[in-house]
Amino acid sequence: MRSKKNTVARPTPKMDRRWERTRAALLNAGRTLFASRDVEGVTVDQIVATAEVAKGSFYNHFVDKDVFAREIASSVRRQAEQAVNEANANVTDPAVQLARALCVFMRFAIEHRESARVLWRLNSGATMVDAPINRKLRNDVQEGIAQQRFKHVDLEVAALLVMGTIIISLRHALEDRLVTPHVDIATGMAAGLLRSLGVPPAQAERLAREAAEDILTDQKSTLAETK
């Protein structure tokens, strides 16, 4: 049985290019496989076969399959969050930020279905409010509470409401047979989220509608898939 190492050694400079190509092939293969199967349903043999590399190459780059899956999940989440950051670059109102973030995640699912499926499947463990990966979300929600933009809800509950509403909206956008237009679903979900955080109903509806129309009715894609 192959023993697991605690670290993966970097190659010498002359091997860097081949090393990076192999690593990229493994990550691309994992993203494709995890889009349709959970971590337990994918084997290292399937990963290397899809990547068309030798099995030993996998362990030259990753300690084990769980570490491999976490790296893919983190990469996809960063990709989506970068799009959120770009959409909110000039936005200061925490309520508007959240409404636009939800709409960006839905658009991400529409335009990058494989990546979004990976995000959905590998999202377990990311719901702990104090997890490092949720630091920005936690800070944004805390700022909204400090400004009294969000009321009658504590930090943990507010963050869970945000995470839950956004991830289920993303998952809904992945459905193949949708009747209600995405912009209407996004408006309803964003408005419901803002109301649950204490934003007045009429204002929540207006902010949600503006966010959905701005982000989901624009035909020019601004969410380029990263390789």
N, CA and C of each residue as an Amber inpcrd file, in Angstrom:
protein
   681
   0.8550000  -1.1860000   0.0000000   0.0000000   0.0000000   0.0000000
   0.8950000   1.2410000   0.0000000   0.5010000   2.2340000  -0.8050000
   1.2990000   3.4480000  -0.8890000   1.1420000   4.2690000   0.3830000
   2.2560000   4.6630000   0.9690000   2.1720000   5.4780000   2.1720000
   1.9260000   6.9290000   1.7820000   1.1330000   7.6160000   2.5940000
   0.7960000   9.0070000   2.3200000   1.8550000   9.9170000   2.9140000
   2.2440000  10.9140000   2.1910000   3.2290000  11.8590000   2.6630000
   2.5230000  13.1040000   3.1830000   3.1790000  13.8170000   4.0620000
   2.5900000  15.0150000   4.6200000   2.7420000  16.2120000   3.6940000
   3.7410000  16.1770000   2.8400000   3.9620000  17.2850000   1.9190000
   4.2380000  16.7360000   0.5350000   4.0580000  17.5960000  -0.4640000
   4.3530000  17.2390000  -1.8460000   5.5020000  18.1160000  -2.3090000
   6.5950000  17.4950000  -2.7210000   7.7900000  18.2480000  -3.0820000
   7.6280000  18.9260000  -4.4300000   8.1190000  20.1470000  -4.5290000
   8.1270000  20.8560000  -5.8010000   9.2730000  20.3180000  -6.6590000
   9.1140000  20.3410000  -7.9810000  10.1680000  19.8540000  -8.8680000
  11.2750000  20.8850000  -9.0250000  12.3430000  20.4800000  -9.6720000
  13.4010000  21.4100000 -10.0060000  12.8890000  22.3450000 -11.0990000
  13.5220000  23.5230000 -11.2840000  13.0280000  24.4920000 -12.2620000
  12.8190000  23.9330000 -13.6620000  13.7250000  23.0830000 -14.1330000
  13.5940000  22.5810000 -15.4980000  12.3900000  21.6490000 -15.6580000
  11.8600000  21.1660000 -14.5430000  10.6980000  20.2910000 -14.6060000
   9.3900000  21.0420000 -14.3650000   9.4950000  22.3390000 -14.0580000
   8.3060000  23.1060000 -13.6750000   7.1960000  23.0530000 -14.7120000
   7.5520000  23.2160000 -15.9800000   6.5170000  23.2820000 -17.0120000
   5.7440000  21.9750000 -17.1110000   6.4410000  20.8580000 -17.1110000
   5.7740000  19.5590000 -17.1580000   4.9700000  19.3270000 -15.8860000
   5.5340000  19.7290000 -14.7550000   4.8540000  19.5810000 -13.4620000
   3.5340000  20.3470000 -13.4550000   3.5440000  21.5760000 -13.9420000
   2.3390000  22.4050000 -13.9720000   1.3050000  21.8450000 -14.9390000
   1.7670000  21.3080000 -16.0860000   0.8210000  20.7260000 -17.0490000
   0.1170000  19.5180000 -16.4450000   0.8790000  18.6870000 -15.7750000
   0.2830000  17.5000000 -15.1510000  -0.6940000  17.8930000 -14.0580000
  -0.3140000  18.8500000 -13.2520000  -1.1840000  19.3190000 -12.1790000
  -2.4870000  19.8840000 -12.7440000  -2.3670000  20.6900000 -13.7980000
  -3.5590000  21.2750000 -14.4180000  -4.4550000  20.1900000 -14.9970000
  -3.8570000  19.1730000 -15.6030000  -4.6480000  18.0780000 -16.1730000
  -5.4070000  17.3340000 -15.0730000  -4.7620000  17.1110000 -13.9430000
  -5.4170000  16.4350000 -12.8220000  -6.5690000  17.2760000 -12.2680000
  -6.3390000  18.5640000 -12.0990000  -7.3770000  19.4350000 -11.5550000
  -8.5630000  19.5490000 -12.5090000  -8.2870000  19.6490000 -13.8070000
  -9.3750000  19.7140000 -14.7900000 -10.1740000  18.4130000 -14.7920000
  -9.4720000  17.2890000 -14.6720000 -10.1520000  15.9940000 -14.6320000
 -11.0220000  15.8970000 -13.3830000 -10.4800000  16.3340000 -12.2490000
 -11.2460000  16.2930000 -11.0160000 -12.4730000  17.1680000 -11.0770000
 -12.3440000  18.3310000 -11.6730000 -13.4900000  19.2340000 -11.7860000
 -14.5950000  18.5810000 -12.6150000 -14.2130000  17.9310000 -13.7050000
 -15.2020000  17.2540000 -14.5430000 -15.8850000  16.1140000 -13.7920000
 -15.1170000  15.3120000 -13.0870000 -15.6750000  14.1600000 -12.3790000
 -16.5360000  14.5890000 -11.1920000 -16.0740000  15.5670000 -10.4240000
 -16.8190000  16.0010000  -9.2450000 -18.0780000  16.7800000  -9.6100000
 -18.1880000  17.1970000 -10.8600000 -19.4150000  17.8830000 -11.2830000
 -20.6080000  16.9340000 -11.3080000 -20.3290000  15.6420000 -11.4420000
 -21.4320000  14.6820000 -11.5350000 -21.4210000  13.6280000 -10.4320000
 -20.3570000  13.5990000  -9.6080000 -20.2650000  12.6020000  -8.5460000
 -19.6770000  13.2070000  -7.2870000 -20.0660000  12.6630000  -6.1370000
 -19.4800000  13.0970000  -4.8740000 -18.0460000  12.5670000  -4.7720000
 -17.3220000  13.0690000  -3.7890000 -15.9260000  12.6500000  -3.6100000
 -15.8250000  11.1390000  -3.4540000 -16.7410000  10.5520000  -2.6780000
 -16.7010000   9.1020000  -2.4370000 -16.9560000   8.3000000  -3.7090000
 -17.6060000   8.9220000  -4.6800000 -17.9310000   8.2200000  -5.9190000
 -16.8740000   8.3110000  -6.9960000 -15.7540000   8.9540000  -6.6760000
 -14.6570000   9.1230000  -7.6430000 -13.4030000   8.4830000  -7.0790000
 -12.7210000   7.6940000  -7.8850000 -11.4830000   7.0520000  -7.4470000
 -10.2760000   7.7490000  -8.0590000  -9.1230000   7.5260000  -7.4540000
  -7.8860000   8.0750000  -8.0120000  -7.6320000   7.4890000  -9.3970000
  -7.9660000   6.2090000  -9.5880000  -7.8120000   5.5930000 -10.9090000
  -8.6270000   6.3340000 -11.9630000  -9.8380000   6.7430000 -11.6180000
 -10.6770000   7.4760000 -12.5680000 -10.1120000   8.8630000 -12.8480000
  -9.5630000   9.4720000 -11.8180000  -8.9770000  10.8070000 -11.9920000
  -7.8020000  10.7610000 -12.9590000  -6.8740000   9.8230000 -12.7360000
  -5.6870000   9.7720000 -13.5970000  -6.0460000   9.3020000 -15.0040000
  -7.0620000   8.4560000 -15.1170000  -7.4880000   8.0090000 -16.4480000
  -8.0720000   9.1760000 -17.2340000  -8.8840000   9.9940000 -16.5620000
  -9.4700000  11.1540000 -17.2260000  -8.4030000  12.1830000 -17.5820000
  -7.4230000  12.3330000 -16.7020000  -6.3350000  13.2910000 -16.9430000
  -5.3090000  12.7570000 -17.9320000  -5.3370000  11.4340000 -18.1640000
  -4.3860000  10.7620000 -19.0650000  -2.9480000  10.9320000 -18.5730000
  -2.7790000  10.6620000 -17.2620000  -1.4390000  10.6780000 -16.6730000
  -1.2610000   9.3910000 -15.8670000  -0.0300000   9.0950000 -15.5100000
   0.2530000   7.9100000 -14.7110000  -0.2690000   8.0810000 -13.2910000
  -0.6540000   6.9640000 -12.6750000  -1.2290000   7.0420000 -11.3340000
  -0.2630000   7.6510000 -10.3300000   1.0260000   7.3250000 -10.4680000
   2.0060000   7.8750000  -9.5400000   2.0710000   9.3890000  -9.5780000
   1.6850000   9.9820000 -10.7200000   1.7200000  11.4350000 -10.8400000
   0.7670000  12.1030000  -9.8610000  -0.3450000  11.4170000  -9.5710000
  -1.3140000  12.0070000  -8.6490000  -0.6540000  12.2730000  -7.2970000
   0.0850000  11.3070000  -6.7880000   0.6980000  11.4310000  -5.4650000
   1.9480000  12.3130000  -5.4760000   2.4110000  12.6810000  -6.6590000
   3.4820000  13.6670000  -6.7430000   2.9450000  15.0760000  -6.5220000
   1.6330000  15.2200000  -6.6730000   1.0090000  16.5370000  -6.5760000
   0.0800000  16.6990000  -5.3820000  -0.5390000  15.6000000  -4.9380000
  -1.5420000  15.6840000  -3.8730000  -1.3440000  14.5530000  -2.8700000
  -1.5320000  14.8660000  -1.6030000  -1.3580000  13.8730000  -0.5480000
  -2.3770000  12.7580000  -0.6810000  -3.6330000  13.1310000  -0.9150000
  -4.6950000  12.1410000  -1.0640000  -5.8750000  12.7770000  -1.7920000
  -6.9250000  12.0100000  -1.9910000  -8.0880000  12.4730000  -2.7560000
  -8.8320000  13.5840000  -2.0370000  -8.8940000  13.5440000  -0.7140000
  -9.6080000  14.5750000   0.0320000  -8.9270000  15.9350000  -0.1180000
  -7.6130000  15.9460000  -0.0470000  -6.8610000  17.1910000  -0.2470000
  -7.0810000  17.7040000  -1.6670000  -7.0660000  16.7960000  -2.6190000
  -7.3150000  17.1230000  -4.0250000  -8.6960000  17.7730000  -4.1880000
  -9.7250000  17.1730000  -3.5880000 -11.0890000  17.6930000  -3.6960000
 -11.2070000  19.0660000  -3.0390000 -10.5530000  19.2410000  -1.8930000
 -10.6210000  20.5330000  -1.2180000  -9.9790000  21.6290000  -2.0520000
  -8.9050000  21.3050000  -2.7290000  -8.2480000  22.3090000  -3.5690000
  -9.1520000  22.7270000  -4.7270000  -9.8270000  21.7540000  -5.3270000
 -10.7550000  22.0720000  -6.4150000 -11.9110000  22.9120000  -5.8950000
 -12.4760000  22.5250000  -4.7570000 -13.5960000  23.2750000  -4.1840000
 -13.1860000  24.7110000  -3.8790000 -12.0080000  24.8940000  -3.3130000
 -11.5360000  26.2400000  -2.9840000 -11.3110000  27.0640000  -4.2400000
 -10.7770000  26.4270000  -5.2780000 -10.5180000  27.1200000  -6.5330000
 -11.8170000  27.6080000  -7.1740000 -12.8230000  26.7340000  -7.1980000
 -14.1020000  27.1140000  -7.8040000 -14.7740000  28.2100000  -6.9870000
 -14.7240000  28.0870000  -5.6740000 -15.3450000  29.1220000  -4.8350000
 -14.6510000  30.4590000  -5.0290000 -13.3200000  30.4520000  -5.1340000
 -12.5990000  31.7090000  -5.3770000 -13.0150000  32.3210000  -6.7050000
 -13.2240000  31.4640000  -7.7020000 -13.6470000  31.9210000  -9.0180000
 -14.9920000  32.6500000  -8.9200000 -15.9450000  32.0540000  -8.2120000
 -17.2560000  32.6800000  -8.0540000 -17.1580000  33.9480000  -7.2170000
 -16.3780000  33.9070000  -6.1450000 -16.2780000  35.0660000  -5.2680000
 -15.5580000  36.2250000  -5.9430000 -14.6360000  35.9190000  -6.8520000
 -13.9830000  36.9900000  -7.6100000 -15.0190000  37.7410000  -8.4520000
 -15.9450000  36.9770000  -9.0440000 -17.0030000  37.6050000  -9.8290000
 -17.8860000  38.4840000  -8.9380000 -18.1640000  38.0230000  -7.7120000
 -18.9530000  38.8210000  -6.7720000 -18.2050000  40.1060000  -6.4260000
 -16.9150000  39.9820000  -6.1600000 -16.1260000  41.1610000  -5.8050000
 -16.1120000  42.1850000  -6.9310000 -16.0340000  41.7100000  -8.1650000
 -16.0410000  42.6150000  -9.3060000 -17.4010000  43.2960000  -9.4470000
 -18.4660000  42.5450000  -9.2370000 -19.8130000  43.1150000  -9.3530000
 -20.0900000  44.1390000  -8.2610000 -19.4380000  43.9820000  -7.1020000
 -19.6840000  44.8690000  -5.9610000 -18.5550000  45.8590000  -5.7180000
 -17.7180000  46.0520000  -6.7220000 -16.5260000  46.8830000  -6.5300000
 -16.8550000  48.2920000  -6.0460000 -17.9560000  48.8610000  -6.5150000
 -18.2930000  50.2370000  -6.1500000 -19.5600000  50.3240000  -5.3000000
 -19.9140000  49.2050000  -4.6590000 -21.1330000  49.1420000  -3.8570000
 -20.7620000  49.1900000  -2.3760000 -21.4230000  50.0630000  -1.6260000
 -21.1210000  50.1950000  -0.2000000 -22.2730000  49.7560000   0.6950000
 -23.4820000  49.6980000   0.1760000 -24.6420000  49.2980000   0.9700000
 -24.6170000  47.7840000   1.1600000 -24.5130000  47.2750000   2.4080000
 -24.4640000  45.8260000   2.6340000 -25.6620000  45.0790000   2.0560000
 -26.8280000  45.6860000   2.0760000 -28.0230000  45.0180000   1.5370000
 -27.9030000  44.8530000   0.0270000 -27.4330000  45.8780000  -0.6480000
 -27.2440000  45.7970000  -2.1040000 -26.1550000  44.7780000  -2.4340000
 -25.1080000  44.7590000  -1.6320000 -24.0270000  43.7970000  -1.8520000
 -24.5500000  42.3640000  -1.8280000 -25.3850000  42.0430000  -0.8420000
 -25.8960000  40.6820000  -0.7230000 -26.8360000  40.3420000  -1.8730000
 -27.7060000  41.2780000  -2.2490000 -28.6240000  41.0220000  -3.3620000
 -27.8450000  40.7640000  -4.6460000 -26.8290000  41.5430000  -4.8870000
 -26.0230000  41.3750000  -6.0980000 -25.1970000  40.0910000  -6.0430000
 -24.7010000  39.7370000  -4.8550000 -23.9380000  38.4900000  -4.7130000
 -24.7970000  37.2890000  -5.0850000 -26.0360000  37.2580000  -4.5960000
 -26.9310000  36.1530000  -4.9360000 -27.1440000  36.0670000  -6.4470000
 -27.3360000  37.2070000  -7.0780000 -27.5540000  37.2180000  -8.5300000
 -26.3160000  36.7710000  -9.2930000 -25.1430000  37.1420000  -8.8000000
 -23.9030000  36.7170000  -9.4560000 -23.7340000  35.2000000  -9.3570000
 -24.0350000  34.6330000  -8.2000000 -23.9360000  33.1800000  -8.0510000
 -24.9080000  32.4700000  -8.9940000 -26.0930000  33.0310000  -9.1770000
 -27.0310000  32.4190000 -10.1220000 -26.5100000  32.5230000 -11.5540000
 -25.9500000  33.6540000 -11.8850000 -25.3950000  33.8000000 -13.2340000
 -24.2020000  32.8610000 -13.4280000 -23.4200000  32.7210000 -12.3970000
 -22.2910000  31.7930000 -12.4440000 -22.7780000  30.3850000 -12.7720000
 -23.8750000  29.9730000 -12.1550000 -24.4300000  28.6440000 -12.4140000
 -24.9390000  28.5230000 -13.8430000 -25.4970000  29.5940000 -14.3790000
 -26.0080000  29.5750000 -15.7450000 -24.8670000  29.4710000 -16.7580000
 -23.8110000  30.2160000 -16.5240000 -22.7290000  30.3130000 -17.5040000
 -21.6440000  29.2540000 -17.3240000 -21.4680000  28.7720000 -16.1070000
 -20.3790000  27.8330000 -15.8100000 -20.9390000  26.6430000 -15.0440000
 -21.7510000  25.8640000 -15.7210000 -22.5250000  24.8180000 -15.0620000
 -21.6360000  23.7690000 -14.3960000 -20.5600000  23.3790000 -15.0400000
 -19.6860000  22.3660000 -14.4510000 -19.0700000  22.8790000 -13.1550000
 -18.5550000  24.0950000 -13.1750000 -17.9570000  24.6700000 -11.9720000
 -18.9930000  24.8310000 -10.8710000 -20.1940000  25.2410000 -11.2400000
 -21.2470000  25.4240000 -10.2460000 -21.6600000  24.0940000  -9.6240000
 -21.7010000  23.0430000 -10.4310000 -22.0320000  21.7230000  -9.8810000
 -20.9640000  21.2710000  -8.8950000 -19.7120000  21.5640000  -9.2160000
 -18.6210000  21.2330000  -8.2920000 -18.8020000  22.0060000  -6.9950000
 -19.1270000  23.2810000  -7.0980000 -19.3260000  24.1020000  -5.9050000
 -20.4470000  23.5430000  -5.0400000 -21.5110000  23.0880000  -5.6760000
 -22.6470000  22.5210000  -4.9460000 -22.2510000  21.2170000  -4.2540000
 -21.5910000  20.3310000  -4.9760000 -21.2670000  19.0140000  -4.4330000
 -20.1890000  19.0600000  -3.3590000 -19.2500000  19.9680000  -3.4840000
 -18.1130000  19.9990000  -2.5660000 -18.2400000  21.1030000  -1.5310000
 -19.4690000  21.5320000  -1.2680000 -19.6770000  22.6540000  -0.3570000
 -19.7450000  22.2450000   1.1060000 -19.7760000  20.9540000   1.4000000
 -19.9220000  20.5180000   2.7940000 -18.7510000  21.0170000   3.6340000
 -19.0730000  21.4160000   4.8600000 -18.0400000  21.9200000   5.7550000
 -17.8000000  23.4130000   5.6340000 -18.3930000  24.0490000   4.5860000
 -18.1690000  25.4750000   4.3770000 -19.2430000  26.3240000   5.0330000
 -20.1080000  25.7060000   5.8410000 -21.1880000  26.4620000   6.4650000
 -20.8520000  26.9220000   7.8770000 -19.6760000  26.6000000   8.3600000
 -19.2740000  27.0890000   9.6730000 -18.9110000  28.5690000   9.5460000
 -19.6030000  29.3960000  10.3010000 -19.4420000  30.8320000  10.1490000
 -18.0130000  31.2810000  10.4330000 -17.3340000  30.5910000  11.3700000
 -15.9790000  31.0030000  11.7200000 -14.9080000  30.3410000  10.8540000
 -15.3170000  29.6090000   9.8070000 -14.3350000  28.9890000   8.9120000
 -13.5770000  30.0820000   8.1610000 -12.2620000  29.8990000   7.9610000
 -11.4740000  30.9270000   7.2600000 -12.0530000  31.3140000   5.9030000
 -12.6350000  30.3410000   5.2000000 -13.1520000  30.6180000   3.8620000
 -14.3450000  31.5700000   3.9060000 -14.9840000  31.6980000   5.0800000
 -16.1550000  32.5670000   5.2170000 -15.8210000  33.9120000   5.8580000
 -14.5430000  34.2210000   5.9120000 -14.1340000  35.4500000   6.6070000
 -14.7700000  36.6990000   5.9930000 -14.7370000  36.8180000   4.6650000
 -15.2900000  38.0140000   4.0170000 -16.8010000  38.1070000   4.2360000
 -17.4920000  36.9790000   4.0740000 -18.9350000  36.9700000   4.3110000
 -19.2370000  37.4110000   5.7360000 -18.4930000  36.8470000   6.6880000
 -18.7090000  37.1930000   8.0910000 -18.4960000  38.6940000   8.3180000
 -17.4490000  39.2450000   7.7260000 -17.1700000  40.6700000   7.8980000
 -18.2610000  41.5340000   7.2670000 -18.7400000  41.1250000   6.0870000
 -19.7820000  41.8990000   5.4050000 -21.0830000  41.9070000   6.2120000
 -21.4450000  40.7380000   6.7320000 -22.6710000  40.6480000   7.5310000
 -22.5170000  41.4440000   8.8220000 -21.3530000  41.3370000   9.4300000
 -21.1090000  42.0630000  10.6760000 -21.1970000  43.5710000  10.4440000
 -20.7020000  44.0150000   9.3080000 -20.7760000  45.4370000   8.9800000
 -22.2250000  45.8720000   8.7950000 -23.0260000  45.0200000   8.1480000
 -24.4330000  45.3340000   7.9690000 -25.1770000  45.4360000   9.2920000
 -24.8280000  44.5700000  10.2300000 -25.4450000  44.6230000  11.5590000
 -24.9950000  45.8760000  12.3020000 -23.7070000  46.2110000  12.1880000
 -23.1760000  47.3940000  12.8670000 -23.8320000  48.6720000  12.3510000
 -24.1360000  48.7010000  11.0700000 -24.7910000  49.8670000  10.4670000
 -26.3040000  49.8620000  10.7030000 -26.7970000  48.7990000  11.3350000
 -28.2390000  48.6030000  11.5590000 -28.9890000  48.4780000  10.2350000
 -28.2470000  48.0570000   9.2130000 -28.8900000  47.7320000   7.9340000
 -29.6130000  46.4060000   8.0790000 -28.9970000  45.4970000   8.8490000
 -29.6150000  44.2180000   9.1780000 -30.0230000  44.2690000  10.6510000
 -31.2520000  43.8830000  10.9370000 -31.7760000  44.0190000  12.2930000
 -32.4440000  42.7330000  12.7720000 -32.5140000  42.5930000  14.0930000
 -33.2330000  41.4950000  14.7380000 -32.6510000  40.1310000  14.3640000
 -31.3540000  40.0610000  14.1120000 -30.7050000  38.8060000  13.7710000
 -29.2500000  38.8860000  14.2030000 -28.7110000  37.7830000  14.7480000
 -27.3100000  37.8200000  15.1630000 -26.4030000  37.3950000  14.0100000
 -25.1030000  37.5150000  14.2370000 -24.1340000  37.2880000  13.1810000
 -24.2140000  35.8760000  12.6110000 -24.2580000  34.8780000  13.4940000
 -24.2530000  33.4960000  13.0190000 -25.4910000  33.1720000  12.2000000
 -26.6430000  33.5420000  12.7000000 -27.8860000  33.2570000  11.9870000
 -27.9320000  34.0160000  10.6650000 -27.5170000  35.2690000  10.6840000
 -27.5210000  36.0660000   9.4590000 -26.6200000  35.4400000   8.3960000
 -25.4230000  35.0260000   8.8020000 -24.4970000  34.4170000   7.8470000
 -25.0500000  33.1120000   7.2900000 -25.6950000  32.3170000   8.1400000
 -26.2910000  31.0610000   7.6750000 -27.4460000  31.3190000   6.7120000
 -28.2430000  32.3450000   6.9780000 -29.3170000  32.7140000   6.0640000
 -28.7530000  33.0960000   4.6960000 -27.6760000  33.8550000   4.7060000
 -27.0550000  34.2740000   3.4430000 -26.5160000  33.0710000   2.6890000
 -25.7220000  32.2450000   3.3710000 -25.1300000  31.0800000   2.7080000
 -26.1960000  30.1340000   2.1760000 -27.1950000  29.8530000   2.9980000
 -28.2330000  28.9120000   2.5810000 -29.0300000  29.4100000   1.3990000
 -29.4090000  30.6830000   1.4230000 -30.2090000  31.2320000   0.3350000
 -29.4240000  31.2820000  -0.9610000 -28.1560000  31.6700000  -0.8860000
 -27.3420000  31.7650000  -2.1010000 -27.0830000  30.3860000  -2.6890000
 -26.7370000  29.4050000  -1.8590000 -26.3810000  28.0970000  -2.4120000
 -27.5960000  27.3880000  -2.9920000 -28.7700000  27.5670000  -2.3990000
 -29.9540000  26.9230000  -2.9650000 -30.3930000  27.6480000  -4.2360000
 -30.1480000  28.9470000  -4.3290000 -30.4550000  29.6870000  -5.5610000
 -29.5360000  29.2160000  -6.6850000 -28.2670000  29.0200000  -6.3610000
 -27.3170000  28.4900000  -7.3470000 -27.7590000  27.1110000  -7.8140000
 -28.1520000  26.2620000  -6.8700000 -28.5670000  24.9040000  -7.2310000
 -29.8080000  24.9190000  -8.1120000 -30.7370000  25.8130000  -7.8120000
 -31.9590000  25.9020000  -8.6130000 -31.6310000  26.2990000 -10.0510000
 -30.6540000  27.1810000 -10.2180000 -30.2730000  27.6260000 -11.5600000
 -29.6770000  26.4980000 -12.3950000 -29.2490000  25.4160000 -11.7410000
 -28.6810000  24.2740000 -12.4580000 -29.7520000  23.3130000 -12.9710000
 -30.9920000  23.4980000 -12.5670000 -32.0570000  22.6120000 -13.0190000
 -32.2460000  22.7460000 -14.5250000 -32.4930000  21.6200000 -15.1840000
 -32.6240000  21.6240000 -16.6390000 -33.9860000  22.1190000 -17.1200000
 -35.0060000  21.9050000 -16.3130000 -36.3610000  22.2760000 -16.7480000
 -36.9300000  23.3530000 -15.8270000 -36.6240000  24.5860000 -16.1590000
 -37.1070000  25.7080000 -15.3680000 -38.2290000  26.4200000 -16.1190000
 -39.2440000  26.8170000 -15.3700000 -40.3710000  27.5390000 -15.9630000
 -40.2500000  29.0300000 -15.6740000 -39.9830000  29.3720000 -14.4280000
 -39.8630000  30.7760000 -14.0390000 -38.5190000  31.3370000 -14.4950000
 -38.5000000  32.4990000 -15.1380000 -37.2240000  33.0970000 -15.5850000
 -36.2530000  33.3010000 -14.4210000 -34.9680000  33.1600000 -14.7160000
 -33.9440000  33.3120000 -13.6830000 -34.0410000  34.6630000 -12.9840000
 -34.3140000  35.7150000 -13.7480000 -34.3510000  37.0450000 -13.1500000
 -35.4610000  37.1420000 -12.1050000 -36.5660000  36.4640000 -12.3360000
 -37.6710000  36.4980000 -11.3680000 -37.3510000  35.6730000 -10.1210000
 -36.7200000  34.5080000 -10.3300000 -36.3010000  33.6930000  -9.1840000
 -35.2850000  34.4590000  -8.3430000 -34.3030000  35.0720000  -9.0080000
 -33.2770000  35.8220000  -8.2900000 -33.8890000  36.9760000  -7.5120000
 -34.8460000  37.6610000  -8.1260000 -35.5010000  38.7750000  -7.4390000
 -36.2180000  38.2840000  -6.1870000 -36.9820000  37.2100000  -6.3180000
 -37.7170000  36.6860000  -5.1780000 -36.8130000  36.1900000  -4.0690000
 -35.7600000  35.4780000  -4.4340000 -34.8530000  34.9410000  -3.4230000
 -34.0780000  36.0590000  -2.7230000 -33.5840000  37.0250000  -3.4990000
 -32.8290000  38.1340000  -2.9080000 -33.7240000  38.9870000  -2.0170000
 -34.9530000  39.2330000  -2.4700000 -35.8790000  40.0180000  -1.6500000
 -36.2060000  39.2830000  -0.3530000 -36.4310000  37.9800000  -0.4490000
 -36.7090000  37.1910000   0.7450000 -35.5390000  37.1970000   1.7130000
 -34.3250000  37.1120000   1.1750000 -33.1360000  37.1520000   2.0200000
 -33.0390000  38.4890000   2.7550000 -33.2150000  39.5740000   2.0230000
 -33.1030000  40.8910000   2.6520000 -34.1970000  41.1020000   3.6990000
 -35.4000000  40.6430000   3.4150000 -36.4650000  40.7770000   4.4140000
 -36.1300000  39.9970000   5.6780000 -35.5570000  38.7950000   5.5010000
 -35.2040000  37.9780000   6.6690000 -34.1260000  38.6320000   7.5190000
 -33.3700000  39.5510000   6.9170000 -32.3100000  40.2550000   7.6470000
 -32.7930000  41.5920000   8.2060000 -34.0770000  41.8990000   8.0160000
 -34.6330000  43.1020000   8.6100000 -34.7780000  44.2860000   7.6860000
 -34.4940000  44.1160000   6.3920000 -34.6820000  45.2130000   5.4500000
 -36.1870000  45.3630000   5.1800000 -36.7370000  46.5810000   5.2070000
 -38.1680000  46.7760000   4.9680000 -38.6120000  46.1320000   3.6560000
 -39.7800000  45.4790000   3.6280000 -40.2270000  44.7090000   2.4640000
 -40.1880000  45.4510000   1.1280000 -40.7370000  46.6600000   1.0830000
 -40.7710000  47.3920000  -0.1830000 -39.3590000  47.6990000  -0.6740000
 -38.4870000  48.0590000   0.2450000 -37.1020000  48.3590000  -0.1150000
 -36.3740000  47.0830000  -0.5510000 -36.6200000  45.9900000   0.1540000
 -35.9920000  44.7150000  -0.2040000 -36.3790000  44.3050000  -1.6220000
 -37.6460000  44.4590000  -1.9690000 -38.1180000  44.1110000  -3.3120000
 -37.4590000  44.9870000  -4.3680000 -37.3660000  46.2760000  -4.0910000
 -36.7510000  47.1870000  -5.0630000 -35.2720000  46.8740000  -5.2760000
 -34.5340000  46.6970000  -4.1940000 -33.1000000  46.4070000  -4.3110000
 -32.8620000  45.0790000  -5.0180000 -33.6950000  44.0930000  -4.7130000
 -33.5480000  42.7810000  -5.3470000 -33.8340000  42.8620000  -6.8350000
 -34.8750000  43.5770000  -7.2140000 -35.2190000  43.7110000  -8.6270000
 -34.1190000  44.4420000  -9.3930000 -33.5840000  45.5010000  -8.8060000
 -32.5020000  46.2430000  -9.4710000 -31.2730000  45.3630000  -9.6680000
 -30.9360000  44.5980000  -8.6520000 -29.7580000  43.7150000  -8.7460000
 -29.9600000  42.6540000  -9.8140000 -31.1240000  42.0110000  -9.8140000
 -31.3960000  40.9360000 -10.7730000 -31.4010000  41.4530000 -12.2030000
 -32.0090000  42.5950000 -12.4180000 -32.0730000  43.1390000 -13.7780000
 -30.6990000  43.5750000 -14.2630000 -29.8940000  44.1070000 -13.3590000
 -28.5560000  44.5540000 -13.7480000 -27.6460000  43.3820000 -14.0870000
 -27.7170000  42.3250000 -13.2960000 -26.7620000  41.2230000 -13.4420000
 -27.2610000  40.1030000 -14.3410000 -28.5440000  39.8090000 -14.3120000
 -29.0510000  38.6410000 -15.0330000 -29.7120000  38.9440000 -16.3730000
 -29.9210000  40.1980000 -16.7030000 -30.4900000  40.4990000 -18.0210000
 -29.4490000  41.0340000 -18.9870000 -28.2310000  41.2340000 -18.5040000
 -27.1370000  41.6660000 -19.3720000 -26.6900000  40.4860000 -20.2180000
 -26.7020000  40.6370000 -21.5280000 -26.3680000  39.5100000 -22.4090000
 -24.8700000  39.3250000 -22.5780000 -24.0890000  40.3100000 -22.2390000
 -22.6390000  40.1910000 -22.3970000 -22.0370000  39.5770000 -21.1560000
 -21.3900000  38.4340000 -21.3120000 -20.8200000  37.7420000 -20.1560000
 -19.6220000  38.5010000 -19.6060000 -19.6130000  38.6890000 -18.2780000
 -18.4510000  39.2670000 -17.6040000 -17.8260000  38.2750000 -16.6370000
 -18.3220000  37.0260000 -16.6880000 -17.8130000  36.0180000 -15.7640000
 -17.0200000  34.9870000 -16.5380000 -15.8260000  35.3250000 -16.9450000
 -15.0090000  34.4420000 -17.7790000 -14.5270000  33.2570000 -16.9770000
 -14.6550000  32.0560000 -17.5620000 -14.1970000  30.8290000 -16.9140000
 -12.6780000  30.8340000 -16.8380000 -12.1410000  30.5960000 -15.6400000
 -10.6940000  30.5240000 -15.4860000 -10.2630000  29.0740000 -15.6100000
  -9.1360000  28.8950000 -16.1520000  -8.5810000  27.5440000 -16.3470000
  -7.5580000  27.2610000 -15.2860000
